[in-house]
């Protein structure tokens, strides 16, 4: 990672960011039908991304990943599937940890890879919930500086 930068997301980045969210969601959440992700693309673009405080990880001109916050809630962190495992997610998470003293997130309990990632980054499970939109169980995880 030579020419990389983490910067605040701009409106012009939203299409590319939503594409990353979509591609990575299908891979990471293969236990949820693809139709669910298809149905949520438009609302992700029109509502969720514009209302969040988001940062993108770029290499040159290309966006490789992003992280989105709503106050102290880590709403999303996604990296292009073909670029995962190279420290991009860790860099994005470190960036937002420097901006906050406390973070919470929800992760599907079937998403073991992400659960392990967050545990290795200092998050711990504080409770469980049920996502009625997907019918999946989630873990609520928390990190405090």
Residue pairs with C-beta under 8 A, 6 or more apart in sequence:
1 59
1 86
1 87
1 88
1 91
2 59
3 59
3 60
4 57
4 58
4 59
4 64
4 91
5 57
5 58
6 55
6 56
6 57
6 58
6 91
6 92
6 95
7 55
7 56
7 58
8 53
8 54
8 55
8 56
9 17
9 49
9 54
9 55
9 56
9 66
9 68
11 50
13 56
13 63
13 66
14 45
14 49
14 50
15 45
16 63
17 49
17 54
17 56
17 63
17 66
18 41
18 44
18 45
18 49
20 63
20 64
20 65
20 66
20 78
20 79
20 80
21 44
21 66
21 76
21 78
22 37
22 41
22 44
23 80
23 81
24 78
24 79
24 80
24 81
24 84
25 32
25 37
25 78
26 34
26 37
27 81
28 111
28 113
28 114
29 37
29 108
29 110
29 111
31 108
31 110
31 136
32 108
32 134
32 136
36 133
36 134
48 68
48 75
48 76
49 68
51 70
52 68
52 69
52 70
52 75
52 76
53 68
53 69
53 70
54 66
54 67
54 68
54 69
54 76
55 66
55 67
55 68
55 92
55 95
55 96
56 63
56 65
56 66
57 63
57 64
57 65
57 66
57 79
57 88
57 91
57 92
58 64
64 79
64 80
64 83
64 88
65 77
65 78
65 79
65 80
65 83
65 88
65 89
65 92
66 76
66 77
66 78
66 92
67 74
67 76
67 77
67 92
67 93
67 95
67 96
68 74
68 75
68 76
68 77
69 75
69 96
69 99
69 100
69 103
72 100
72 102
72 103
72 104
73 103
73 104
73 105
74 96
74 103
74 104
74 105
75 105
77 89
77 92
77 93
79 88
79 89
79 92
89 117
90 121
93 121
96 103
97 103
97 121
97 143
97 145
100 145
101 144
101 145
102 142
102 143
102 144
102 145
103 123
103 142
103 143
104 126
104 140
104 141
104 142
104 143
105 118
105 123
105 140
105 141
105 142
106 129
106 131
106 138
106 139
106 140
106 141
107 114
107 115
107 118
107 138
107 139
107 141
108 114
108 131
108 134
108 136
108 137
108 138
108 139
109 115
109 128
109 136
109 137
109 138
109 139
110 136
110 137
115 139
115 141
118 141
118 143
119 141
121 143
122 143
123 141
123 142
123 143
124 141
124 142
124 143
125 139
125 140
125 141
126 140
126 141
126 142
127 139
127 140
128 137
128 138
128 139
128 140
129 137
129 138
129 140
130 136
130 137
130 138
131 137
131 138
